[in-house]
Amino acid sequence: MKIREIINEIERVAPLQLQEDFDNAGVQTGDTDWEATGALICLDITEAVVDEAINAGFNLIVSHHPLLFKPLKSLTGRNYIERSVIKALKNDIVIYSAHTNLDNAADGVNYRLVELFGLEEVRILSPKKNELIKLVTFAPTDSAENIRKALFRAGAGNIGDYSSCSFNVQGEGTFLASEDCNPYRGEIGKLHTEPEIRIETVFPEYLKSHVVRALLAVHPYEEPAFDLYRIENEWMQAGSGIIGQLPEWEDELIFLQRIKDVLNVESLQHSSLTGKRLRSVAICGGSGAFLINDAIAAEADIFITGEAKYNDFYNVENKILLAVIGHFESEICTRDVFLNIISKKFPTFAVQNSMTNTNPIKYL
């Protein structure tokens, strides 16, 4: 099995196009056409992690945080990043990272946290915007069903929990074929009127080329007509953070303790207690403080994240309870996400979580 086959499965869940502009997810080192010997899963990459992969005989390391976040101007081994890259290259190891694309994906990092806390009625806290495309095409009546099926197979037509979504209306199309044409219907040199179905469906922008190729592959016309429109609707299946409901109301202190127990957190920071019981929980792993106002607007009772600034604890006032658990602690579950993706598709492939503790923060 090629390494790219494993990467393709990860990107099926977390497409690279979902990453934020500042990010550098994707292949960091190596050749994805190499035969895969095993995959080591980690949150961060250090020299010790690369050594662990070498000792296990694995030539793929999958991390959440990119090792190469900024461009390298030299490769001399002056810091752990350069030394890790040199060691990976010397030992023919592919390093691959899925970062904010996994954060923003359905079934990504935050969804794993939701599972751990047993939240219900889950939805994206801050859905992505301007990521959807509407396709409009026109098909002869007897070909419309085949075209719709092809578009749906290519990933179009998903709205929330609904699939195969489209709008269809009957009409008439006209065309005049020149001598160089090979028309599916009508005659050369004669104006033809054809009963047609106008088909409308939506898809995320990153699937555009795939969907268009699927349309052109099955459309019977020599020159199919189609339009693509960017729409401003929120894409409810991708975005930052998660909000959901606890099965029952919980006391603030009891739930804060449960956070420590569930996530194995040594030390937890929180804002002043609000004196209210909790039911609605908003979560964002990593540096999620930018979503505090979204959590308040969504009427969450508590917002859990990995990092926040000093003044954030003041600014929430009595509007919401803020719980900060540490960046590493909030995202260590990404290893389970990767492990599940790979093991589900390739059940006999050698894949394991790294045993190296890469948390740079120590507690006294």
C-alpha positions in Angstrom: 0.0 0.0 0.0 1.3 3.5 -0.9 1.5 6.2 1.8 -0.7 8.4 -0.4 -3.5 6.0 0.0 -3.5 6.6 3.8 -3.2 10.3 3.3 -6.1 10.3 0.9 -8.3 8.6 3.5 -7.4 11.3 6.1 -8.1 14.0 3.6 -11.5 12.4 2.8 -12.4 13.3 6.4 -10.4 16.5 6.6 -9.8 18.0 3.1 -6.8 20.3 3.0 -9.1 23.1 1.6 -10.6 23.4 5.0 -7.4 24.7 6.6 -7.1 28.3 7.6 -5.0 30.7 5.5 -2.2 30.8 8.1 -1.8 27.1 8.3 0.6 24.6 6.6 -1.2 21.3 6.8 -0.3 18.5 4.4 2.9 16.6 3.5 5.9 18.0 5.3 8.7 15.6 4.2 9.1 12.5 2.0 7.6 10.8 -1.0 4.0 9.6 -0.7 4.5 7.0 -3.4 6.7 5.0 -1.1 5.3 1.7 0.2 3.9 2.2 3.7 5.5 0.2 6.4 3.5 1.6 9.3 2.2 4.9 10.7 3.0 6.6 14.0 0.3 9.0 15.3 1.2 12.1 17.4 0.1 15.6 18.4 3.5 17.2 17.9 6.7 16.0 16.2 10.0 16.1 18.0 13.3 14.2 17.5 12.1 11.6 20.0 9.0 11.0 17.9 11.0 10.5 14.8 13.3 8.1 16.7 10.2 6.2 17.8 9.1 5.8 14.2 12.5 4.6 13.2 12.7 2.0 16.0 9.2 0.7 15.1 10.1 0.4 11.4 7.4 2.9 10.4 8.0 5.3 7.5 4.9 7.6 8.1 4.3 10.0 10.9 0.9 11.6 11.1 0.7 14.7 13.4 -1.9 17.3 14.2 0.5 20.2 14.6 2.6 20.8 11.5 6.4 20.5 12.1 7.0 23.0 9.3 4.7 25.9 10.2 7.0 28.6 8.8 9.4 28.3 5.8 12.9 27.1 6.5 15.7 29.4 5.3 18.4 26.9 6.1 18.7 23.3 7.2 21.6 23.1 9.6 20.2 21.3 12.6 20.3 24.4 14.8 16.9 23.7 16.4 14.6 20.7 17.0 12.6 21.4 13.9 15.5 21.3 11.5 17.0 18.2 13.3 13.7 16.4 13.1 13.5 17.2 9.3 17.0 16.0 8.7 16.4 12.8 10.6 13.2 12.1 8.8 14.8 12.7 5.4 17.8 10.5 6.2 15.5 7.7 7.2 13.0 8.0 4.3 10.1 9.0 6.6 7.0 10.9 5.4 5.7 13.5 7.8 2.1 14.5 7.3 0.0 16.9 9.3 -3.7 17.6 9.4 -4.2 20.7 11.5 -7.0 23.3 11.1 -8.5 21.2 8.4 -9.1 18.6 11.0 -10.3 21.3 13.5 -12.9 22.5 11.0 -14.0 19.1 9.7 -17.1 17.2 10.7 -15.9 14.2 12.8 -12.7 16.1 13.6 -11.0 17.2 16.8 -14.0 18.9 18.4 -16.4 16.1 17.6 -14.1 13.8 19.5 -14.3 16.0 22.6 -18.1 16.1 22.2 -18.1 12.3 22.3 -16.0 12.2 25.5 -18.5 14.5 27.3 -21.6 12.8 25.9 -23.1 16.0 24.4 -26.4 15.8 22.4 -28.0 18.1 19.7 -24.5 19.0 18.5 -23.8 21.7 15.9 -20.9 23.8 14.6 -20.4 26.9 16.8 -19.0 29.1 14.0 -19.8 27.6 10.6 -17.6 28.4 7.6 -19.0 31.1 5.2 -18.6 31.6 1.4 -17.5 28.0 0.9 -20.5 26.7 -1.0 -21.1 26.6 -4.7 -24.5 26.2 -6.5 -24.4 24.2 -9.7 -27.2 24.8 -12.3 -27.3 22.6 -15.4 -29.8 21.7 -18.1 -30.4 18.1 -19.2 -32.7 16.3 -21.6 -35.6 14.8 -19.6 -34.6 11.2 -20.1 -31.0 11.9 -18.8 -31.8 14.0 -15.8 -31.9 11.1 -13.3 -28.6 9.7 -14.4 -27.0 13.2 -14.2 -28.4 13.8 -10.7 -27.0 10.4 -9.5 -23.5 11.2 -10.9 -23.5 14.6 -9.1 -24.5 13.1 -5.8 -21.8 10.4 -6.1 -19.3 13.2 -6.6 -20.3 14.8 -3.3 -23.0 17.3 -4.4 -26.4 17.6 -2.8 -25.6 17.4 0.9 -27.4 19.8 3.2 -27.1 19.0 6.9 -28.1 15.4 7.5 -29.9 15.3 4.1 -28.2 13.9 1.0 -29.2 13.8 -2.7 -30.7 17.3 -2.5 -31.6 19.1 -5.7 -34.2 21.4 -7.2 -35.6 20.5 -10.6 -38.0 22.4 -13.0 -39.1 21.6 -16.5 -38.6 23.9 -19.4 -37.4 24.1 -23.0 -34.0 24.5 -24.4 -33.1 25.7 -27.9 -30.0 25.3 -30.0 -28.9 25.4 -33.6 -26.2 22.9 -34.5 -23.5 24.0 -37.1 -21.9 21.7 -39.6 -19.0 20.9 -37.2 -21.4 19.6 -34.5 -22.5 16.1 -33.6 -25.7 16.9 -31.8 -27.3 14.4 -29.3 -30.7 15.6 -30.5 -31.9 17.7 -33.5 -30.5 18.2 -36.9 -27.6 20.2 -38.3 -28.7 23.6 -39.5 -32.1 23.5 -38.0 -33.3 25.2 -34.8 -34.2 22.6 -32.3 -36.4 22.8 -29.2 -35.7 20.2 -26.5 -37.8 19.5 -23.3 -35.2 19.8 -20.5 -34.9 19.7 -16.8 -33.1 22.5 -14.9 -31.1 20.8 -12.1 -29.8 22.8 -9.2 -27.6 21.4 -6.4 -24.9 22.6 -4.0 -21.5 21.4 -2.9 -18.4 22.7 -1.0 -16.0 24.6 -3.2 -13.1 22.1 -2.8 -15.2 19.6 -4.7 -15.7 21.8 -7.7 -13.4 20.1 -10.2 -14.6 16.7 -9.1 -18.3 17.6 -9.5 -17.8 19.3 -12.9 -15.9 16.3 -14.2 -18.7 14.0 -13.0 -21.2 16.2 -14.8 -19.3 16.3 -18.1 -18.6 12.5 -17.9 -22.4 11.6 -18.0 -24.1 14.5 -19.7 -25.2 13.4 -23.2 -24.8 16.8 -24.9 -21.7 17.6 -26.9 -21.5 21.0 -25.2 -23.4 20.8 -21.9 -24.5 24.2 -20.4 -23.9 24.7 -16.7 -23.5 27.6 -14.3 -21.6 27.9 -11.0 -22.6 30.4 -8.4 -20.8 31.1 -5.1 -23.4 31.4 -2.4 -23.1 33.2 1.0 -24.9 30.5 3.0 -23.2 29.2 6.1 -21.8 25.7 5.6 -23.2 24.0 8.7 -21.0 20.9 8.2 -17.7 22.6 8.7 -16.3 25.4 10.9 -14.8 26.3 14.2 -15.9 24.9 17.6 -18.8 22.8 18.7 -21.9 23.4 20.9 -24.1 20.8 22.3 -26.3 19.9 25.3 -25.6 17.7 28.3 -28.2 15.1 28.9 -29.0 16.7 32.3 -28.2 19.9 34.1 -25.0 19.8 36.1 -23.4 21.9 38.9 -20.5 24.1 37.8 -17.9 22.7 40.2 -18.9 19.1 39.5 -18.6 19.6 35.8 -15.3 21.4 36.1 -14.0 18.3 38.0 -15.5 16.1 35.3 -13.5 18.0 32.7 -10.3 17.2 34.6 -11.2 13.5 35.0 -12.3 13.0 31.4 -9.3 14.7 29.8 -6.7 13.8 32.4 -6.0 17.4 33.1 -3.5 18.2 35.9 -4.5 21.8 36.3 -7.5 23.7 35.1 -8.1 27.5 34.9 -11.6 28.9 35.0 -13.4 32.3 35.3 -15.5 33.2 38.3 -18.4 30.8 38.9 -21.7 32.2 37.6 -23.8 30.5 40.3 -25.9 28.8 37.6 -26.2 25.1 36.6 -24.8 24.0 33.3 -26.5 22.4 30.3 -25.2 24.0 27.1 -21.5 23.3 26.5 -19.3 25.0 23.8 -15.9 23.5 23.0 -12.9 24.4 20.9 -9.6 22.5 21.2 -6.4 24.4 20.9 -6.3 28.2 20.8 -10.1 28.8 20.8 -10.5 32.0 22.7 -11.5 33.8 19.5 -14.8 31.9 19.8 -15.8 33.2 23.3 -18.2 35.7 21.9 -19.7 33.1 19.6 -20.3 30.9 22.6 -22.0 33.7 24.5 -24.2 34.5 21.5 -25.2 30.9 21.2 -26.2 31.0 24.9 -23.7 28.4 26.0 -23.4 28.0 29.8 -19.7 27.1 29.6 -16.9 27.4 27.0 -14.0 24.9 27.1 -10.8 25.6 25.2 -7.1 25.1 25.4 -5.8 28.6 25.6 -7.1 32.1 26.6 -5.5 35.4 27.6 -5.6 37.0 31.0 -8.2 39.6 30.1 -10.5 36.9 28.6 -11.3 35.8 32.1 -12.4 39.3 33.0 -14.3 39.9 29.7 -16.7 36.9 30.1 -18.0 38.6 33.3 -21.1 36.7 34.3 -22.2 35.8 30.8 -20.5 32.4 30.6 -18.1 30.2 32.5 -14.7 29.9 30.8 -12.6 26.8 31.3 -9.1 26.7 30.0 -7.5 23.2 30.1 -4.2 23.6 28.2 -3.5 23.4 24.5 -1.9 19.9 24.6 -4.6 18.5 26.9 -7.4 19.8 24.7 -6.0 18.2 21.5 -4.3 15.0 22.6 -7.5 13.2 21.5 -6.5 14.0 17.9 -4.4 10.8 18.0 -7.6 8.8 18.5 -9.2 10.6 15.5 -6.3 9.7 13.2 -6.2 6.1 14.6 -9.9 5.6 13.9 -9.7 7.0 10.4 -6.8 4.8 9.4 -7.8 1.6 11.2 -11.3 1.7 9.9 -10.2 1.8 6.3 -7.1 -0.3 6.7 -7.8 -2.7 9.6 -4.6 -4.8 9.1 -2.2 -1.9 8.6 0.3 -1.3 11.4 -0.7 2.0 13.1 -0.1 3.1 16.7 -0.2 6.2 18.9 3.2 7.6 19.9 4.2 7.0 23.5 6.3 10.1 23.6 5.0 12.9 25.7 5.5 16.0 23.6 3.8 18.5 25.9 6.3 21.4 26.4 4.5 22.7 29.5 5.3 21.0 32.8 3.4 21.4 36.1 4.9 21.7 39.5 
